[in-house]
Each structure stands twice: as structure tokens, then as C-alpha cells.
Amino acid sequence: MKIAVLTSLYPSPARPREGIFAEERWLRMAARGHQVRIVRPVPWWPLPIGPREYRELRAEPQHESRAGLNIVRPRYLHWPGAARGNARRFAAAGCKALEAGATPDVVIADYAWPAAQAVYGCKARGWPFVVHGRGSDVLQVAGEAGLRAELAAAVKTAGHWCAVSAQLVQTLDELGAARQGHLTANGVDGRLFQPLDQTDARRHIGLSLPGRIALVVGHWIERKDPLLALEAAALVPRAELEQIVLIGRGPLEADLKARSARPDLQGRVRFEAECAPAQLAQWYNAADVLLLTSRREGRPNVVLEALACGLPVVATEAGGTAELLGHAARGLVQQRTPQAVADALRAVLHQPREREALRASIAHLDWDASCAALEHVLQGAVQSPYKAQS
């Protein structure tokens, strides 16, 4: 198939780690023989000053080849706070860029909002369309009264949708007023993310600590709530938890560093920049537990990767996290309080580490199965575009 991917989340020179899970999926789809083209409209801020995000995006190349895939980044006028107008301009820029290339067999909004707004332009051009949900692109938008109706109308018009978690599929089904969504879960590279000797892993990344380590991986933003992770870690005695390592970046950096400087955490928190998957696999193996305190999630890849490395997980109940933990749900925290998270941390840290059992719990989530599920959805859209599937 000739697959056109319209998205607002994809790696770039300025943000090489943003959306790497999406890149992995499309690289693997290309490896299966599909012609994949990526269109990532970039917001253009007309003023010379503005948020750091806009300054970074302004410098993004309009054309790029990454690992054999062509990425086009057309610009569109973006005004903060004008969500509906921005979405329409995003869609118009995306459709224009798609029209400049080979006619696609199918277009997929790979990150539902605002890409789903392109469904009307694609329908007018006769291009089948699929809405693919990943997390906040569905849950946050569906929870905002001003945008829920917009997303629902786009989903209904497309007639085909899928998502990376069962919860997201259910939400899209509600928006589309039909139970016809498909689960297209992300896979994990079991050769890259696998159990390694902990001592060797710590040596590899330059850690000489003998004590237990909790790992927090992800953007330092409100939705991920890394401050809750620090508050919980502060309640665990140092004899039980020597260090907390935060890997990522984001607008909460100053708040996190200020919290880590207080006496109960002083000297116990280490900050690391985003890193390549191979280095991240070493961190998973060096740590004793992954800590995830998100308010909202799709189906978090960090949990998949940690379990593939045999690393226990403590996570607040959000989105598809529980779907991944399964029998390892003893680390699932239902109350969003520092004490509840700390109690779960202590419990997991004192349990025997069943590395092979944890890895086996997600062994079925490989990329071959993921790509096959997505192919089924895309083929369905090609065969019956803009028609309900019943």
C-alpha cells in the first residue's frame, strides 16, 4: 500500500526523541513492503519572540530523509488558544503537502488531533482515511467540550479508527457512535530491550552506587506528573531507595530541581537528558524499578520496554497502563497520593525480581503482530472508504 501518514508527533533534528515510537512503527511498515510517506505540519508563529517550542519548530527542515523515510514539514499559521482554527489550518497544510506527492491508497491520522480534521479534505480528494489514537490526542481532546464535537464528527466521517489501547478504542467508539474500532497496540523490540546483568549495565552508564535505583522516564510535563514521583520517593528511606534517576526534559525542570534540593531528597536525585533506545535499555537494566506517575496515558511504551528488560513497574492507574501490567498489577497504584505510590514502591522493591516472568508477560506484543493489526485496519479503509463497518 501507499500509506500517507499525517501527524503532529514525529522525530526531528531539534527533537530526535519525540515520537520515536511512531517512527519505529512506520519504519517497520516500510520494511514490510509498504510505501510510507510522512507529513508533519509545523506550527508557524508569526512573531519574533515566543515560547521555546515555537523557536525550535521554526528551525525544523521542511524536507528530510530519516532512515529511508521521507518527511515533509509544511508550515501553517498557529495562534495560541485558537485550537479549532489551528486544527483547520494544520489540516489544509497537510492535505496540500499530500497532494504534491504520489496519490496515497490511504491516509492515516497518526495522532488523532489535530490530524483528524484533514478527513474532509481527504474525502473530497477520494483518499480513504483512518484515525489512529495514541493517548492525549484522544483523551484530552475528548474531555474538552469545545473540541469533543469536532473530533467526534471527524471520526464519524472517516468511518475507520484504531488505537494503541483498549481504553482509547472504547473512547473512539463512543465518539464514532459505533463499536468498530480496532486495537493496534505498539510492539517492543525484544532484541534491544532484554534482561542484562545489572552490574554490567551500571558500569556501562557510569553508575557505582550499590543501592536500589528508581527510574522515571518521560517528558517533564504536568500530564506525566514527575513531581508526584519525587514526592513519593522522598517517603521511602534512603536505605531502601538510594537514588531516583529522571530521564527526559521539559518545562517542569526548574520545579523538579528545586524539589530535589530539599533535605529529604538532597543528593538522591539524578537528572539525565533524553537518550537513544540502546542507552535507555542499559538504564532499565541498571535500575530496580520503573516509576510512572502519569495522570493520563495511552499505552505507555516505557512500561513495555521496562517489562521487556525484566524491570518491575510501579505506576499510577492511567489509560492503558493496567492493560500492560496484567498479572504484574501489584505495582498498579489507584490513589494518586505520595504515600500510596511510596507504599507500592517499597512493596515492589522488597519482592523477589522475577525478570523472566515480567518479560514473558508482554512477549506477545511484538512488532510483527502490531503491524499486521494495522494492515488489517488500513486495508479495510481502502476496501470500504467512509463507510461504517458495523
C-alpha positions as CSV (number, residue, x, y, z in Angstrom):
1,M,0.0,0.0,0.0
2,K,0.9,3.6,-0.5
3,I,0.4,4.9,3.0
4,A,0.4,8.7,3.8
5,V,1.0,9.4,7.5
6,L,-0.4,12.8,8.7
7,T,0.9,13.5,12.2
8,S,1.8,16.2,14.7
9,L,4.3,13.9,16.5
10,Y,7.5,12.7,14.8
11,P,11.2,12.9,15.5
12,S,13.2,15.7,14.0
13,P,16.8,17.2,14.3
14,A,15.7,19.5,17.1
15,R,13.6,16.8,18.9
16,P,15.2,13.5,18.0
17,R,13.3,11.5,20.7
18,E,9.9,13.0,20.1
19,G,7.5,10.3,18.7
20,I,10.2,7.6,18.3
21,F,7.5,5.0,18.9
22,A,5.7,6.3,15.9
23,E,8.8,6.3,13.8
24,E,9.5,2.7,14.8
25,R,6.1,1.6,13.6
26,W,6.4,3.3,10.2
27,L,9.9,2.0,9.6
28,R,8.7,-1.5,10.2
29,M,5.7,-1.0,8.0
30,A,8.1,0.2,5.3
31,A,10.2,-2.9,5.9
32,R,7.1,-5.0,5.2
33,G,6.9,-3.6,1.7
34,H,4.6,-0.6,2.1
35,Q,5.4,2.9,0.6
36,V,5.3,5.2,3.6
37,R,5.3,9.0,3.4
38,I,5.3,11.2,6.5
39,V,3.7,14.7,6.5
40,R,4.2,16.6,9.8
41,P,2.7,20.1,9.5
42,V,4.7,22.5,11.7
43,P,3.1,25.5,13.5
44,W,4.5,28.8,12.4
45,W,4.5,31.6,15.0
46,P,4.5,35.0,13.2
47,L,6.1,37.0,16.0
48,P,9.9,37.2,16.5
49,I,9.5,36.1,20.2
50,G,7.6,33.3,21.6
51,P,7.7,30.0,23.6
52,R,10.8,27.8,23.2
53,E,8.7,25.2,21.4
54,Y,7.9,27.6,18.5
55,R,11.6,28.7,18.3
56,E,12.6,25.0,18.0
57,L,10.0,24.2,15.4
58,R,10.8,27.3,13.3
59,A,14.2,25.8,12.6
60,E,12.9,22.4,11.5
61,P,13.8,21.4,7.9
62,Q,10.9,21.3,5.5
63,H,12.2,18.2,3.9
64,E,14.2,15.4,5.5
65,S,15.1,11.8,4.9
66,R,15.3,9.7,8.1
67,A,16.3,6.0,7.9
68,G,14.9,5.9,4.3
69,L,11.6,7.6,5.0
70,N,10.8,11.0,3.5
71,I,9.4,13.6,5.9
72,V,7.7,16.8,4.8
73,R,7.0,19.6,7.2
74,P,4.8,22.2,5.7
75,R,4.2,25.4,7.8
76,Y,0.8,26.6,9.0
77,L,-0.2,29.7,10.9
78,H,-0.7,28.8,14.6
79,W,-2.2,31.1,17.2
80,P,-2.1,30.0,20.8
81,G,-5.6,29.4,22.2
82,A,-7.2,29.1,18.8
83,A,-7.5,25.3,18.8
84,R,-10.2,24.9,16.2
85,G,-8.7,27.4,13.7
86,N,-5.3,25.9,14.2
87,A,-6.6,22.4,13.5
88,R,-8.2,23.5,10.3
89,R,-5.0,25.3,9.1
90,F,-3.0,22.2,10.1
91,A,-5.3,20.0,8.0
92,A,-5.2,22.3,5.0
93,A,-1.4,22.4,5.0
94,G,-1.3,18.6,5.4
95,C,-3.7,17.9,2.5
96,K,-1.8,20.3,0.3
97,A,1.5,18.6,1.0
98,L,-0.1,15.2,0.4
99,E,-1.4,16.3,-2.9
100,A,2.1,17.3,-4.0
101,G,3.2,13.7,-3.9
102,A,2.0,10.4,-5.2
103,T,-1.7,9.7,-4.7
104,P,-2.0,7.6,-1.5
105,D,-4.0,4.4,-1.1
106,V,-4.9,5.5,2.4
107,V,-4.2,8.4,4.8
108,I,-3.8,7.8,8.5
109,A,-4.1,10.5,11.1
110,D,-1.4,9.0,13.3
111,Y,-2.1,11.1,16.5
112,A,-5.8,11.8,16.2
113,W,-5.9,15.5,16.9
114,P,-5.5,17.8,15.1
115,A,-4.8,15.4,12.1
116,A,-8.3,14.0,12.1
117,Q,-9.5,17.4,10.8
118,A,-7.9,16.5,7.5
119,V,-10.6,13.9,6.9
120,Y,-12.8,16.3,5.0
121,G,-10.1,17.4,2.6
122,C,-9.1,13.8,2.1
123,K,-12.6,12.7,1.4
124,A,-13.0,15.4,-1.2
125,R,-10.0,14.1,-2.9
126,G,-11.2,10.4,-2.7
127,W,-8.5,9.3,-0.3
128,P,-9.5,6.7,2.3
129,F,-8.9,7.9,5.9
130,V,-8.1,6.2,9.2
131,V,-8.0,7.9,12.6
132,H,-5.3,6.5,14.9
133,G,-5.4,7.3,18.7
134,R,-2.3,7.3,20.9
135,G,-3.3,9.0,24.2
136,S,-3.9,12.6,24.9
137,D,-4.7,13.2,21.3
138,V,-8.0,11.4,22.1
139,L,-8.5,11.5,25.9
140,Q,-7.6,15.2,26.4
141,V,-9.4,16.4,23.3
142,A,-12.5,14.3,24.1
143,G,-12.6,15.8,27.5
144,E,-12.7,19.4,26.3
145,A,-16.2,20.5,25.4
146,G,-15.1,22.8,22.6
147,L,-13.2,20.1,20.8
148,R,-15.0,16.8,21.6
149,A,-17.7,17.5,18.9
150,E,-15.1,18.4,16.4
151,L,-13.2,15.1,16.9
152,A,-16.4,13.1,17.0
153,A,-17.5,14.5,13.7
154,A,-14.1,13.7,12.1
155,V,-14.2,10.1,13.5
156,K,-17.7,9.5,12.2
157,T,-16.8,10.9,8.8
158,A,-13.7,8.7,8.5
159,G,-15.6,5.6,9.3
160,H,-12.4,3.8,10.3
161,W,-10.4,4.1,13.5
162,C,-8.0,2.3,15.7
163,A,-5.8,3.0,18.8
164,V,-2.9,1.7,20.9
165,S,-5.0,0.7,24.0
166,A,-8.4,-0.8,24.7
167,Q,-9.4,2.4,26.6
168,L,-8.6,4.6,23.6
169,V,-10.5,2.2,21.3
170,Q,-13.6,2.5,23.6
171,T,-13.3,6.3,23.6
172,L,-13.1,6.5,19.8
173,D,-16.1,4.1,19.6
174,E,-18.1,6.5,21.8
175,L,-17.0,9.4,19.6
176,G,-17.8,7.5,16.4
177,A,-21.1,6.2,17.9
178,A,-20.2,2.6,16.7
179,R,-18.3,-0.3,18.2
180,Q,-16.0,-0.8,15.3
181,G,-12.6,0.4,16.5
182,H,-9.5,-1.9,16.4
183,L,-6.7,-2.3,18.9
184,T,-3.3,-1.6,17.2
185,A,-1.0,-1.9,20.2
186,N,2.6,-0.8,19.9
187,G,5.2,-3.5,19.8
188,V,8.6,-3.7,21.6
189,D,11.9,-4.7,20.2
190,G,12.8,-7.7,22.3
191,R,16.3,-7.9,21.0
192,L,17.1,-4.3,22.0
193,F,15.1,-4.4,25.3
194,Q,16.1,-7.5,27.1
195,P,17.4,-8.5,30.5
196,L,21.1,-7.8,31.1
197,D,23.4,-8.2,34.1
198,Q,22.7,-5.3,36.4
199,T,26.3,-4.7,37.5
200,D,27.4,-4.6,33.9
201,A,24.6,-2.2,33.0
202,R,25.5,0.1,35.8
203,R,29.2,0.0,34.8
204,H,28.2,0.8,31.2
205,I,26.4,4.0,32.2
206,G,28.9,5.0,34.8
207,L,27.0,4.2,38.0
208,S,28.9,3.0,41.0
209,L,26.0,3.0,43.5
210,P,25.4,-0.3,45.3
211,G,21.9,0.7,46.5
212,R,18.5,0.4,44.8
213,I,17.5,2.8,42.0
214,A,14.1,4.0,40.8
215,L,13.9,5.2,37.2
216,V,11.5,7.9,35.9
217,V,11.4,8.2,32.1
218,G,9.4,10.7,30.1
219,H,8.7,14.3,29.4
220,W,8.8,16.6,32.4
221,I,5.2,18.0,31.9
222,E,2.1,18.2,34.0
223,R,0.4,15.3,32.4
224,K,3.3,13.0,33.3
225,D,3.4,14.5,36.9
226,P,7.1,13.7,37.7
227,L,6.8,15.8,40.8
228,L,4.5,13.1,42.3
229,A,7.3,10.6,41.7
230,L,9.7,12.7,43.7
231,E,7.3,13.3,46.5
232,A,6.7,9.6,46.7
233,A,10.4,8.7,46.6
234,A,11.1,11.2,49.4
235,L,8.9,9.0,51.6
236,V,11.0,5.9,51.0
237,P,14.0,5.7,53.3
238,R,17.4,6.0,51.6
239,A,18.3,2.6,52.9
240,E,15.6,1.1,50.7
241,L,15.9,3.5,47.8
242,E,19.3,5.1,47.2
243,Q,18.7,7.2,44.1
244,I,15.9,8.4,41.8
245,V,17.0,9.0,38.2
246,L,14.9,11.2,35.9
247,I,15.5,10.8,32.2
248,G,13.8,13.4,29.9
249,R,13.3,17.1,29.6
250,G,10.5,19.6,29.8
251,P,9.0,22.8,31.3
252,L,9.0,21.3,34.9
253,E,12.8,21.1,35.0
254,A,13.2,24.0,37.4
255,D,10.4,22.7,39.7
256,L,11.9,19.3,39.8
257,K,15.4,20.5,40.6
258,A,14.0,22.8,43.3
259,R,12.2,19.8,44.9
260,S,15.2,17.6,44.7
261,A,17.3,20.1,46.6
262,R,15.2,19.8,49.7
263,P,16.8,17.8,52.6
264,D,14.7,14.7,52.2
265,L,15.9,14.2,48.6
266,Q,19.2,16.1,48.6
267,G,21.9,14.0,46.9
268,R,19.4,11.3,45.9
269,V,18.1,12.7,42.6
270,R,20.0,12.4,39.3
271,F,18.8,14.2,36.1
272,E,19.7,12.7,32.7
273,A,18.9,14.0,29.2
274,E,16.8,12.1,26.8
275,C,18.9,9.2,25.3
276,A,18.9,6.8,22.4
277,P,17.0,3.5,22.9
278,A,20.2,1.4,23.3
279,Q,21.3,3.6,26.2
280,L,17.8,3.6,27.6
281,A,17.9,-0.2,27.7
282,Q,21.0,0.0,29.8
283,W,19.2,2.3,32.3
284,Y,16.3,-0.2,32.5
285,N,18.7,-2.9,33.4
286,A,20.7,-0.8,35.8
287,A,17.6,0.2,37.8
288,D,15.5,-1.7,40.3
289,V,12.1,-0.3,39.4
290,L,10.4,1.9,36.9
291,L,8.2,4.6,38.4
292,L,5.4,6.2,36.2
293,T,3.0,8.7,37.8
294,S,1.1,10.0,34.8
295,R,-2.3,11.5,35.0
296,R,-3.2,10.3,31.5
297,E,-1.6,7.7,29.2
298,G,-2.3,5.8,26.1
299,R,-0.4,2.6,26.4
300,P,3.0,3.8,27.7
301,N,6.0,2.5,25.8
302,V,8.3,2.9,28.8
303,V,6.3,0.3,30.6
304,L,6.6,-2.1,27.6
305,E,10.3,-1.5,27.4
306,A,10.9,-1.9,31.1
307,L,8.9,-5.2,31.3
308,A,10.8,-6.5,28.3
309,C,14.0,-5.9,30.3
310,G,12.5,-7.7,33.3
311,L,12.2,-4.5,35.3
312,P,9.3,-4.2,37.8
313,V,7.0,-1.3,37.3
314,V,5.1,0.9,39.8
315,A,2.6,3.1,38.0
316,T,-0.5,5.1,38.8
317,E,-3.6,3.8,37.1
318,A,-4.0,5.8,33.9
319,G,-5.1,4.8,30.4
320,G,-3.8,1.5,29.1
321,T,-1.1,1.1,31.8
322,A,-3.1,-1.6,33.6
323,E,-3.5,-3.4,30.3
324,L,0.2,-3.8,30.1
325,L,0.9,-4.7,33.8
326,G,-1.6,-7.5,33.8
327,H,-0.5,-10.0,36.4
328,A,2.2,-7.6,37.5
329,A,-0.6,-5.3,38.7
330,R,0.7,-5.4,42.2
331,G,2.6,-2.3,41.2
332,L,-0.5,-0.5,40.0
333,V,-1.5,2.4,42.2
334,Q,-5.1,3.6,42.2
335,Q,-4.7,6.5,44.6
336,R,-2.7,9.5,43.3
337,T,-1.1,10.3,46.6
338,P,2.7,10.3,47.5
339,Q,2.0,7.8,50.3
340,A,0.1,5.4,48.1
341,V,2.9,5.5,45.5
342,A,5.6,5.2,48.2
343,D,3.9,2.1,49.7
344,A,3.8,0.4,46.3
345,L,7.4,1.3,45.7
346,R,8.5,-0.2,49.0
347,A,6.4,-3.4,48.3
348,V,7.9,-3.9,44.9
349,L,11.5,-3.2,46.0
350,H,11.2,-5.9,48.7
351,Q,9.8,-8.6,46.4
352,P,12.0,-11.1,44.5
353,R,12.6,-9.8,41.0
354,E,11.0,-12.2,38.6
355,R,12.7,-11.0,35.4
356,E,11.7,-13.7,33.0
357,A,8.1,-13.7,34.2
358,L,7.9,-10.0,33.6
359,R,9.4,-10.3,30.2
360,A,7.1,-13.2,29.3
361,S,4.1,-11.1,30.3
362,I,4.5,-8.9,27.2
363,A,6.1,-11.4,24.8
364,H,3.0,-11.4,22.6
365,L,3.4,-7.6,22.0
366,D,5.9,-7.8,19.1
367,W,6.1,-5.5,16.1
368,D,5.0,-8.2,13.6
369,A,1.7,-8.5,15.4
370,S,1.4,-4.8,15.7
371,C,2.0,-4.2,12.0
372,A,-0.4,-7.0,11.0
373,A,-3.2,-5.4,13.1
374,L,-2.6,-2.0,11.5
375,E,-2.5,-3.5,8.0
376,H,-5.9,-5.0,8.6
377,V,-7.4,-1.7,9.5
378,L,-5.8,0.2,6.6
379,Q,-6.9,-2.5,4.1
380,G,-10.4,-2.2,5.5
381,A,-10.4,1.5,4.8
382,V,-9.1,1.0,1.3
383,Q,-11.9,-1.5,0.5
384,S,-14.7,0.5,2.0
385,P,-13.8,4.1,2.5
386,Y,-16.0,6.3,4.6
387,K,-18.5,3.5,5.3
388,A,-19.4,2.2,8.7
389,Q,-18.1,-1.4,9.3
390,S,-20.9,-2.5,11.6
